[in-house]
Amino acid sequence: MSVRLTHLSHGGGCGCKLAPGVLAQLLADTPYARGLIAPATAFPDLLVGIETGDDAAVWRLSDTLAIVATTDFFMPIVDDPYEFGRIAATNAISDIYAMGARPLFALALVAMPVDKLPPEVIRRILAGGEAAAQAAGIPIAGGHSIDAAEPIYGLAVIGVAHPGHIKRNRDAQAGDVLVLGKGLGVGIYSAALKKDALPPEAYAAMIATTTQLNSAGPELAAIAGVHAMTDVTGFGLLGHALEIARGSNLAAELEFARLPLLPQADRLAQAGFVTGASGRNWASYGHEVELFPGCADWQRALLTDPQTSGGLLVACTPAVLDEVMQVMHRHGLARAAVVGRLLEGQARVEVQP
């Protein structure tokens, strides 16, 4: 029995995420959003909560130890069940790294249409997740499974860090440079894959980047000049840069020409292989972005392209830039590049050619 996983779901990868505007509406009536509860007052040991949409929650256990918790899951972005499992698990673990923490263990989240998928296919998905966890040096220690209409897989991940090394998305400083650790274009690749238009070499690049651990995170967090960090996922580069800008009350400036792109991503974007999530992202935050004159639709699509298991976005002082790049390269992030900077000004993103 041959099953194409991507044909069993209406979306794939981090493109499944709710659009930023929709998420903001859903959270608008929470006690935190209405200001009825100040997390730092009600729970002084909750160092990071939902305030700025950060990558994971952080709870201080002591002056030298904090526990970091996250969860992430989605529908298939590729048809190969083993690779789907690897990608989903790698993506979930990334949220721990993005906080500057070290993962300890994970729990699997499994929702499968058991009437449509043979047991061996589901086992391959789980095996892929186990492989990614093994690469990160952690066990999948349990989990939960349900029968569902569409295949969904992911992890809840627990990690630890020194409270002083936690890197939030709101602590950038004016004058910081922005470094992106991986190439952009995963969403564009996935759109082409669904239409059988993704060349084999591009598919190989897609698997390589989405299964590459962001293990540089804890080492980067230990650098004093690294002020803020997140990973670029479903909201695209613009969306996650905007999160840093809003949280830090600064203006972010990106340079399109400096963006690292996956091979053929620009050609595929120009050919119209764009996800629906890209448009939903722009509709959610485009009013807070100023694009350069003449910016083409395909260029905007790359900026809003939802990344699955995307790269770390690091805000650091120029004085430690060389050290940051060395750490990224040592962890195999060969496409790492400076993509912009942070300036005094209204919280928004401006894109230069």
GICOR-V367559 format. One record per backbone hydrogen bond with DSSP energy under -0.5 kcal/mol. NH is the residue of the N-H (numbers start at 1). CO is the residue of the C=O. If there is no record, write none. Layout:
BEGIN
NH,CO  NH,CO
END
This chain:
BEGIN
3,1  5,3  7,4  8,5  9,6  13,75  15,12  16,13  17,14  23,19  24,20  25,21  26,22  27,23  28,24  28,25  30,27  34,30  35,32  36,31  37,31  39,37  41,38  42,38  43,39  46,43  47,45  47,58  48,58  53,50  57,69  58,48  59,67  60,45  61,59  61,65  62,65  66,161  67,59  68,159  69,57  70,157  72,155  74,153  76,151  81,79  84,80  85,81  86,82  87,83  88,84  89,85  90,86  91,87  92,88  93,89  94,90  95,91  95,92  96,92  96,93  97,93  98,94  99,95  99,96  100,97  101,96  102,160  104,158  105,158  106,139  107,156  108,142  109,154  110,108  110,144  111,152  112,146  114,112  116,113  117,113  118,116  121,118  122,118  123,119  124,120  125,121  126,122  127,123  128,124  129,125  130,126  131,127  132,128  133,129  134,130  135,131  136,132  137,133  137,134  138,133  139,104  141,106  141,139  144,108  146,110  148,112  148,146  152,111  153,74  154,109  155,72  156,107  157,70  158,105  159,68  160,102  161,66  165,162  166,162  166,163  167,99  168,166  175,342  176,173  177,316  178,340  179,177  179,314  180,337  181,312  184,260  189,185  190,186  191,187  192,188  193,189  194,190  195,191  195,192  196,193  197,192  199,197  202,199  203,199  204,200  205,201  206,202  207,203  208,204  209,205  210,206  211,207  212,209  213,211  215,213  217,214  220,216  221,217  222,218  223,220  224,222  226,223  227,225  227,315  228,315  229,168  230,313  232,311  233,231  236,233  238,303  239,235  240,236  241,237  242,238  243,239  244,240  245,241  246,242  247,243  248,244  249,245  249,246  250,245  251,343  252,348  253,341  254,350  255,339  256,254  256,352  258,255  259,256  262,184  265,262  268,264  269,265  270,266  271,267  272,269  273,268  274,272  278,275  279,275  280,276  281,277  282,278  283,279  284,280  285,281  286,282  288,285  289,286  290,349  291,289  295,292  300,296  301,297  302,298  303,299  304,300  305,301  307,233  309,307  310,232  313,230  314,179  314,312  315,228  316,177  316,314  317,225  320,317  321,318  324,320  325,321  326,322  327,323  328,324  329,325  330,326  331,327  332,329  333,328  334,332  336,333  337,180  339,178  340,178  341,253  342,176  343,251  348,346  349,288  350,252  351,290  352,254  352,350
END
